[in-house]
């Protein structure tokens, strides 16, 4: 990388290029870290902006002998952008079983392997889990290098309270019937739910949510970390208006977050804890039985609790 015009004025021994300085610092910080050799490194990669790669990732990639990649072209672009050159092994979802055997062969030969998915964190709705199981099952160390994830990136920008955690549900199903079932289950959860949607199905997804829960708070994140990144909040109807206002709004990849369903506030007719128990138990028991148990544990009248439960998306009655 050529030096900047200011490099001549730098003090002796100073590194003029700040990126080189950062990479040198990362190598120094990692030098003392004991990394088993050979091992399999599960490497999180940028979800859109190549500058999001971690310095530790760059330092430890240089210790690897082979990179197994979901998409070898994407991996090559990443390596090239940071001046790295490593042999590549194709390991997409269709070839993961064969790739696992190839990875085990490299490990048996004393060579460390890094696995990178197309974008984001391996095994989070991407290949990688089979490779990790195979390597660990054969007695090799499997380490993860943390980094970008569309799930956590979207949640961080959402402004949603996540004290009760969240659920990651993967991609929304492509057919209308399965999509409706999928959303009914998520709408009945007491945790925020995160899912991925494609540009040609996002309109149908929002229409389904408009029918099922027209007032539910939603957050739609588009093209995260990329040039046209946007994060929009509102109910399904409002998001549909935004989506249809400009054809470009439907371009790119989407992360859709469903806020947790609202529970009665403290001091309301029904105790909040009873409502939480009812929602959780109703996932395993008939609604009437779930409400009877929830009333015993959290207080409140079981009949009032039953009527409230039936008013929540995704819950049908069975006779109180």
C-alpha positions in Angstrom: 0.0 0.0 0.0 1.6 3.3 -1.1 2.5 5.8 1.6 0.5 9.1 1.9 2.2 12.4 1.0 2.5 13.1 4.8 4.6 10.0 5.3 7.9 11.8 4.6 7.2 14.0 7.6 6.6 11.1 10.0 9.0 10.5 12.9 11.5 7.8 12.3 10.1 4.4 12.9 6.5 5.6 12.8 4.0 3.7 10.6 2.4 6.3 8.4 -0.5 4.1 7.2 -3.0 3.7 10.1 -4.4 0.5 8.7 -1.1 -1.1 8.6 -0.5 0.1 12.1 -3.8 -1.4 13.2 -3.0 -4.7 11.6 0.4 -4.8 13.1 -1.1 -4.1 16.5 -3.6 -6.9 16.0 -0.9 -9.4 15.1 1.0 -8.4 18.2 -2.0 -8.8 20.4 -2.7 -12.2 18.9 0.9 -13.4 19.0 0.6 -14.6 22.5 -2.7 -16.3 22.1 -2.5 -20.1 22.1 -4.3 -21.4 19.1 -4.4 -25.2 18.8 -2.8 -26.4 15.7 -4.4 -27.8 13.6 -7.8 -26.4 14.3 -11.0 -25.2 12.5 -11.8 -21.5 12.8 -15.4 -20.4 12.3 -15.0 -16.9 10.9 -17.7 -14.2 10.9 -17.4 -12.1 7.7 -18.8 -8.7 6.7 -22.5 -8.6 5.8 -22.1 -5.9 3.2 -19.1 -3.6 4.0 -15.7 -5.2 3.7 -14.3 -2.7 6.2 -16.3 -4.5 9.0 -13.9 -7.4 9.1 -12.2 -7.8 12.5 -8.5 -7.1 13.0 -8.2 -10.3 15.0 -9.8 -12.1 12.1 -7.2 -10.7 9.7 -4.4 -11.7 12.1 -5.6 -15.3 12.6 -6.4 -15.9 9.0 -2.7 -15.5 8.3 -2.1 -18.5 10.6 -4.5 -20.7 8.5 -3.5 -22.9 5.6 -6.8 -23.3 3.8 -10.1 -21.3 3.7 -13.3 -23.3 3.3 -16.0 -21.0 1.9 -19.7 -21.1 1.2 -19.0 -18.9 -1.8 -15.4 -19.0 -3.0 -15.8 -15.8 -5.1 -17.0 -13.8 -2.0 -14.2 -15.2 0.0 -11.7 -14.3 -2.7 -13.0 -10.7 -2.7 -12.6 -10.5 1.0 -9.1 -11.9 1.1 -8.0 -9.8 -1.9 -9.3 -6.6 -0.2 -7.0 -7.2 2.7 -4.0 -8.5 0.8 -4.3 -12.1 1.8 -3.9 -15.1 -0.4 -4.9 -18.6 0.7 -6.1 -21.8 -1.0 -9.9 -22.0 -1.2 -12.2 -25.0 -0.7 -15.8 -24.8 -1.7 -18.1 -25.7 1.2 -21.7 -24.5 0.4 -24.8 -26.1 1.8 -25.1 -28.6 -1.1 -21.5 -29.8 -0.7 -21.0 -29.4 3.0 -20.9 -33.2 3.7 -18.1 -33.7 1.0 -16.4 -30.5 2.2 -16.4 -31.9 5.8 -14.4 -34.8 4.6 -11.9 -32.5 2.8 -11.6 -30.3 5.9 -10.9 -33.4 8.1 -8.2 -34.4 5.6 -6.5 -31.1 5.9 -6.7 -31.2 9.7 -5.3 -34.7 9.7 -2.4 -33.4 7.7 -1.7 -30.8 10.3 -3.2 -27.9 8.4 -5.5 -25.4 10.1 -8.7 -24.4 8.2 -10.9 -21.3 8.4 -14.5 -21.5 7.4 -16.3 -18.4 6.1 -19.9 -18.2 5.1 -21.1 -15.9 2.3 -21.7 -13.1 4.8 -22.2 -12.9 8.5 -21.7 -15.5 11.2 -21.3 -19.2 10.1 -24.1 -21.6 11.1 -26.6 -18.7 11.8 -28.9 -19.6 8.9 -25.8 -20.4 6.9 -23.6 -23.5 6.4 -21.0 -24.4 9.0 -22.7 -26.5 11.7 -21.9 -29.8 9.9 -18.2 -28.8 9.6 -18.0 -27.8 13.2 -19.6 -31.1 14.4 -17.4 -33.2 12.1 -14.1 -31.5 13.3 -15.0 -31.6 16.9 -16.2 -35.2 16.6 -12.8 -36.1 15.1 -11.1 -34.6 18.1 -10.0 -31.3 16.6 -10.4 -27.9 18.2 -13.1 -25.7 16.8 -12.9 -21.9 17.6 -15.1 -19.1 16.6 -14.0 -15.6 15.6 -16.9 -13.2 16.5 -18.0 -10.6 14.1 -20.8 -9.3 11.9 -24.3 -10.7 12.1 -27.4 -9.2 10.4 -29.5 -10.4 13.4 -27.7 -8.5 16.1 -27.0 -5.5 13.8 -30.7 -5.1 13.2 -31.6 -5.6 16.8 -29.1 -2.9 17.9 -30.7 -0.3 15.7 -34.3 -1.4 16.4 -34.8 0.5 19.7 -36.7 -2.5 21.1 -36.5 -3.6 24.7 -34.9 -7.0 24.8 -34.9 -7.8 28.5 -36.8 -11.0 27.8 -34.5 -12.0 24.9 -35.4 -12.6 21.3 -36.1 -15.4 18.9 -34.3 -15.9 15.6 -36.7 -17.6 13.2 -34.6 -17.7 9.9 -36.2 -17.0 6.6 -40.0 -16.5 6.3 -41.6 -19.4 4.4 -42.3 -18.8 0.7 -45.9 -20.1 0.6 -48.9 -18.2 1.9 -50.2 -21.0 4.2 -46.9 -21.7 5.8 -46.2 -18.0 6.1 -49.4 -17.4 8.0 -48.6 -20.3 10.4 -45.1 -19.0 10.8 -46.2 -15.5 11.7 -49.0 -16.7 14.1 -46.5 -18.6 16.1 -44.1 -15.6 16.3 -46.9 -13.1 17.1 -47.9 -15.3 20.1 -44.4 -15.2 21.6 -43.4 -13.0 24.5 -40.1 -12.2 22.9 -39.1 -10.1 20.0 -38.7 -12.2 16.8 -36.2 -11.7 14.0 -36.5 -13.2 10.6 -35.1 -12.7 7.1 -37.1 -11.9 4.0 -36.3 -11.6 0.3 -37.1 -8.6 -1.9 -39.7 -10.4 -4.0 -41.6 -11.6 -0.9 -41.4 -8.7 1.5 -44.7 -7.2 0.2 -46.6 -10.4 0.8 -45.0 -10.8 4.2 -46.2 -7.3 5.3 -49.7 -7.9 3.9 -49.9 -11.1 6.0 -48.8 -9.3 9.1 -51.3 -6.5 8.4 -54.1 -9.1 8.4 -52.9 -11.0 11.5 -51.7 -8.1 13.7 -52.4 -4.7 12.2 -51.2 -2.8 15.3 -48.0 -4.8 16.1 -44.9 -2.7 16.2 -42.4 -3.8 13.5 -38.9 -2.8 12.5 -37.7 -3.4 8.9 -33.9 -3.2 8.2 -32.8 -3.0 4.6 -29.3 -3.4 3.1 -27.6 -3.3 6.5 -24.0 -1.8 6.4 -24.4 -1.1 2.6 -24.7 2.2 0.8 -28.5 2.3 0.8 -29.0 1.0 4.4 -32.3 2.0 6.0 -34.1 1.1 9.2 -37.9 1.8 9.3 -40.3 1.4 12.2 -44.1 1.2 12.2 -47.1 -1.1 11.9 -47.4 -3.4 8.8 -49.7 -0.8 7.0 -47.1 2.0 7.5 -44.3 -0.2 6.3 -46.3 -1.3 3.2 -46.9 2.4 2.4 -43.1 3.0 2.6 -42.3 -0.1 0.6 -44.6 0.9 -2.3 -43.7 4.5 -2.4 -40.5 3.8 -4.4 -39.6 0.7 -6.4 -36.1 1.0 -5.1 -37.4 0.3 -1.5 -38.1 -3.3 -2.5 -34.5 -3.9 -3.6 -31.9 -5.7 -1.4 -32.1 -8.0 1.5 -34.4 -7.4 4.6 -34.3 -8.2 8.3 -37.8 -8.0 9.8 -38.3 -7.7 13.6 -41.6 -8.3 15.3 -41.8 -6.6 18.7 -42.9 -8.8 21.6 -46.6 -8.7 22.2 -47.7 -6.2 24.8 -48.8 -7.5 28.1 -51.1 -5.9 30.7 -49.3 -3.2 32.6 -48.7 -3.5 36.4 -52.0 -2.7 38.2 -54.2 -3.8 35.3 -57.0 -6.3 35.8 -54.8 -9.3 35.0 -51.4 -9.8 36.7 -48.6 -9.5 34.1 -46.9 -12.7 35.5 -50.1 -14.7 35.0 -50.3 -13.5 31.4 -46.7 -14.5 30.7 -47.3 -18.0 32.2 -50.4 -18.4 30.1 -48.6 -17.5 26.9 -45.8 -19.9 27.7 -48.0 -22.8 28.8 -50.3 -22.4 25.9 -47.5 -23.5 23.6 -47.7 -27.0 25.2 -51.2 -27.3 26.7 -54.8 -26.6 25.7 -55.6 -22.9 26.3 -58.1 -23.6 29.2 -55.6 -25.8 31.1 -52.8 -23.3 30.5 -54.9 -20.5 31.9 -55.9 -22.5 34.9 -52.3 -23.3 35.8 -51.2 -19.7 35.0 -53.9 -18.3 37.4 -52.7 -20.6 40.2 -49.1 -19.5 39.7 -49.5 -15.8 38.8 -52.9 -14.9 40.2 -56.0 -13.6 38.5 -59.2 -15.2 37.4 -58.7 -18.1 35.0 -61.8 -17.2 33.0 -60.6 -13.6 32.5 -57.2 -15.0 31.7 -58.7 -17.4 29.1 -60.6 -14.6 27.4 -57.4 -12.5 27.3 -55.4 -15.3 25.8 -57.9 -15.8 23.0 -57.5 -12.2 22.1 -53.8 -12.7 21.4 -52.6 -13.5 17.9 -52.1 -17.2 17.2 -54.3 -18.6 20.0 -57.5 -20.5 19.5 -59.9 -21.6 22.2 -60.8 -25.1 23.4 -63.7 -24.3 25.7 -63.1 -22.8 29.2 
